[in-house]
């Protein structure tokens, strides 16, 4: 809700019980006001045509989330802020925060500490009509409307996303856009004697990056890529530059969303009302934006040496069924415990915000390949052969960015994988004595796949993926830099066993088999100029090239809280479970 009808009672509840209430297992909705959707210093975005509408869309989705009630601060209140902020020589979170405090924040405190405003807070609690009568007179003397005064009296938190810099780098076939900035959050506090003050509760920075080839075309239709951007069911036309900008914005705003949820006052919390072994039920759900596979810490309240109550983590759970409490307040969310000791009803769960993505890295060997010396011939580049003997073993590694599909498809622990593999054939190079190799032979393997995990702290998974394997030979001939590649379609199947060290980090061991097909395409790039290789030549000389085999790996997996690039972000609006 952009405009709330709640009055100052909400402030008092929020200020008095923000963290305490979380510890007691009650999440109280927060009243939040924005300065503006995003601030950036004129000239800081260079020659970019900054797409503010798309940025606002992403801020609305990732920061203005279901757990908050929203207000918009009076426009007149922002004029001094803009004037002083625009005159900053160097934009940083520190300098911008100083301007905020000097202008907007101090003015809000001044208004809230006006004797008549303080006196009438109590009347506002008892009688909305009395408040409206008072506000109609007082707001005018303060240069505000009644609605704007009500907004200030109802604002418990204020935030400002900002862009520190936006840079663009271009080449013949490259375009890169980098956004740097962050978000600042302030909390308005009301003391027992009615005085208002402010406290900065978050000053976080992040980066969003997008790189693409603006000349790229579809492999099937040959139509230009990057002509439209998709976000859920929405799509809109773009130029390649706008596409890259939107792509970087999405990563930027998604990171800010996680950082906002990590503020202690904003973390969802609830008491466990049902306990069956290590399966627990609690009163959060769709209304607060809880999704399948979301993680929560189990916390217990203990006294420290000074007699103060403190929250101590006692375990970790993962949501296995999300309650539809928007329709039925007694439809609980259920979660399975993965770490820690078993607890009973009355214990508290507290949100552990993440992006909903894992980064996984594997390193190992692949046996059963067949990369012969003749497969590494450099005759197109004017040289001999790179390898002196057949390579049947490869040292291989791969990085996977795994997007959790569970909130979309309703099946827990199901991931969409972007898998980038790299391997080195283990064989002697054909190098004259005393000389260095004229080229490097390696295999690049971009794959797209699906992984399904089973289990708890000790888990196992099965995966299936398809993609490309490209034998690449890169080097320099005279003064020319070249890359010679021969590619084939591949399919791989695998299994993994993992053990959770903590709520984010797991160690893994895996095995699988990659089925390499007969090579189908090839290319030669000389000083960034690409030439296609004749298909008949490929089928004649590379029909026995085999880049697959049996894979054995060890690795690690980490649940991400921040990522500077956008991976599968267009799927986020489809989350419903």
Secondary structure as GFF3:
##gff-version 3
##sequence-region A 1 577
A	DSSP	alpha_helix	8	23	.	.	.	ID=ss1
A	DSSP	beta_strand	30	34	.	.	.	ID=ss2
A	DSSP	beta_strand	39	40	.	.	.	ID=ss3
A	DSSP	alpha_helix	52	62	.	.	.	ID=ss4
A	DSSP	beta_strand	68	72	.	.	.	ID=ss5
A	DSSP	three_ten_helix	75	78	.	.	.	ID=ss6
A	DSSP	alpha_helix	79	86	.	.	.	ID=ss7
A	DSSP	alpha_helix	93	100	.	.	.	ID=ss8
A	DSSP	pi_helix	101	105	.	.	.	ID=ss9
A	DSSP	alpha_helix	106	112	.	.	.	ID=ss10
A	DSSP	alpha_helix	115	126	.	.	.	ID=ss11
A	DSSP	alpha_helix	128	141	.	.	.	ID=ss12
A	DSSP	alpha_helix	146	154	.	.	.	ID=ss13
A	DSSP	beta_strand	157	170	.	.	.	ID=ss14
A	DSSP	beta_strand	175	190	.	.	.	ID=ss15
A	DSSP	beta_strand	196	212	.	.	.	ID=ss16
A	DSSP	beta_strand	228	231	.	.	.	ID=ss17
A	DSSP	beta_strand	234	237	.	.	.	ID=ss18
A	DSSP	alpha_helix	240	261	.	.	.	ID=ss19
A	DSSP	three_ten_helix	264	266	.	.	.	ID=ss20
A	DSSP	beta_strand	269	276	.	.	.	ID=ss21
A	DSSP	beta_strand	279	282	.	.	.	ID=ss22
A	DSSP	three_ten_helix	286	288	.	.	.	ID=ss23
A	DSSP	beta_strand	295	303	.	.	.	ID=ss24
A	DSSP	beta_strand	309	321	.	.	.	ID=ss25
A	DSSP	beta_strand	333	340	.	.	.	ID=ss26
A	DSSP	beta_strand	348	352	.	.	.	ID=ss27
A	DSSP	beta_strand	357	371	.	.	.	ID=ss28
A	DSSP	three_ten_helix	373	376	.	.	.	ID=ss29
A	DSSP	three_ten_helix	379	381	.	.	.	ID=ss30
A	DSSP	beta_strand	391	404	.	.	.	ID=ss31
A	DSSP	alpha_helix	406	409	.	.	.	ID=ss32
A	DSSP	beta_strand	414	425	.	.	.	ID=ss33
A	DSSP	beta_strand	439	455	.	.	.	ID=ss34
A	DSSP	beta_strand	458	477	.	.	.	ID=ss35
A	DSSP	beta_strand	480	500	.	.	.	ID=ss36
A	DSSP	beta_strand	505	516	.	.	.	ID=ss37
A	DSSP	beta_strand	521	526	.	.	.	ID=ss38
A	DSSP	beta_strand	529	532	.	.	.	ID=ss39
A	DSSP	alpha_helix	535	541	.	.	.	ID=ss40
A	DSSP	beta_strand	549	559	.	.	.	ID=ss41
A	DSSP	three_ten_helix	569	574	.	.	.	ID=ss42
###
